[in-house]
C-alpha cells in the first residue's frame, strides 16, 4: 500500500469493509444477520472485490532517475 495514492488507500479499506460485510452475511459463516439478509452476501462480495481491484489504478507514478 506504500505506492498507492491516498484515494487508492481509502478505496481499498472501503472495499475491504464491504467485502468482509459480505462474508458476514454468508450462511456458511453466519457471523451476524445471516437469517435476515442472506441475499446480500454475493453482491457485497462482488462489489467489495471490484473496489479492491480498482485500487490498482490509483498508484503513484514512478519517477525515473
WOCOR-V822152 format. One line per field, one symbol per residue. ss: DSSP state (H for helix, E for strand, C for the rest). phi: phi as a letter, one per 30 degrees, with the letter a starting at -180 (. if undefined). A space follows every 50 residues. Layout:
# WOCOR-V822152
ss = ???
phi = ???
This chain:
# WOCOR-V822152
ss = CCCECHHHHHHHHHHHHHHHHHHHHCCCCCCCCCCCCCCHHHHHHHHHHH HHHHHHHCECCCCCC
phi = .dccdddddddddddddddddddddddddidahdddbddddddddddddd dddddddccdddcdd
